[in-house]
Amino acid sequence: MKRYDFLICYDIADNKRLQKIAKTLEKEAIRIQFSVFLFPKASKEELFALLDKILKIYDKNQDDIRVYNIKNSGIHLASGINLEQPFNFI
């Protein structure tokens, strides 16, 4: 099973949702900054399971959550996952 490092960033409009999402991420990822988490050595199934938890909380009309795949040569913006579209794992 392939494993990847992911950077998860968010901008949540409502403080209650923000706290719930932060607590969800803190259980499985490493906080890098206030709204940035590292989800290290995760399979795509583990990432999707975590995102399913987050997607139940966030409001797609007010909030922004971004996931970036970190490759050996650094972060590639083109490798981000758009939560508004079906998942295309890169």
N, C-alpha and C positions, 0 to 999 in steps of 0.2 A: 504494500500500500504506500503510495507516494505521500509525502508530507511536505507542507509548505509553511512559510511564515507569512502572516497577514497583518496589515495595519488597518485598524478599524477606527474611523473618526466620525464624530457626530456633532450636530448642532440641533438641539432640541428646544422648541419654543416654550413648552410648559414645564415648570420646575418639578412637578410631581412625576411626569413621564421621564424627565431627565434623571431623577433619582432612581427610578425603577430600572431604567436602561443601564445606568452606571453600576448598580448593584448586580445586575445580571452579568455584565461584562467582568466585574471584579472577581466573580466566582471562577472564571475560566481563562481570563486573559490578564496581561500585565499592564498596569496603567503607566503610560509614558509621560503624558501631560494630562491636564484636566479633562479634555475630551478626546484623547487619543490613547488607544490601547494596542498592544502587541499580542497577537494570538499565535504563539510559536509552535512550530512542528505539528501542525494540524492537518488531518486529512480533509478532503472536500466534504465528506459526510459529517465530520465534526464541525466544520465551518457552517454547513447548511443547518445543522441542528441548533447551533448557537444563534444563527440569523433567524430561524423560525421563532425562537423565544423573543428576540428583539422585535420582530415584525408584528407580534401580537400586542406590543406596547405602543409603538410609534405611530404618529399620525402622518400619513403620506402627503397631506396638504400643507402641513406646517413644519415638519421636521426634515432633516437631511442626515442620512447615514451613508458613509462611503467605506468600501472595503478595497484595499490594495494588496496585491500579491507582491511580496518582497522577494526578488530574485538575487542570485549571487552578486550581480553587478549593481544592485540597488533597487529602488522603487521605480516601477514603470507605470506612469499614469494611464497608459493605454490598457493596463491589466486590471483596472478597477472594475468592480461589479456594480452595475446600476440596479438598485433595489426596485426600481419601477418597471424593469423589464424581466422577462424570464431569465433564470440563471444560465449563463454561458460560462462554464468553467474553463479558464485559460491555463 
